Amino acid sequence: MKTLLEGYRRFRANGWPEQRRLLESLARDGQRPKALVVACVDSRVDPAMIFDAAPGEMLTVRNVANLVPPYAPDVAYHGTSAALEFGVRVLKVTNILVMGHGLCGGVRSLLEGAPEEARDFVAPWMQMAEAARPRALACGTPEERQRRCELEVVKISLANLMTFPWIAERVAAGELALDGAWFDIHSGELMVLGADGKFAPPEPAQ
């Protein structure tokens, strides 16, 4: 808590004066983000930092391994699905980005088995991405298997997004775009999923 409060004090001294007008306008007029990013809970992968986003520019949904579960409106708890419903149906975002990343611990637990301390929730959660496992195990080295699995998990989440009827309807109407990306912690580079199913650097800015 001490470290968090030190950060808060820096924010009040430096960040708040710089962002005050923006934050006050967001408080007064409400938020109108255009994008919703599904990212991993990993502390090294901050979507706001990666995309240099200001407050109010995007919604961020973070969970282990940036997974989107299939549509399942039942009495269970669905934090990610609830966030998607709020972003798509209430705020009407026009883009959803699923962003995976290198060195993902959730993906490693899918490939190698979850640590004993993470079997109550992490292990069953990662079973959603079981289809990525055999594809990744076909690769040669452990590093190649890890990366392939991280990329496949992004594709699984994108496919699961389309099981939500109100997402599929908006995509079909051209009102919502779904995209995938992968962030390399080592290099700071972003790879974007193309129509050919491959990840590549984004096109240069025009």
PyMOL commands that set and color helices and strands:
alter all, ss='L'
color gray80, all
select helices_A, chain A and resi 2-29+47-50+64-66+79-90+105-112+116-118+122-129+132-137+142-161+165-172
alter helices_A, ss='H'
color red, helices_A
select strands_A, chain A and resi 35-40+58-63+95-101+177-183+190-193+199-200
alter strands_A, ss='S'
color yellow, strands_A
deselect
rebuild
show_as cartoon
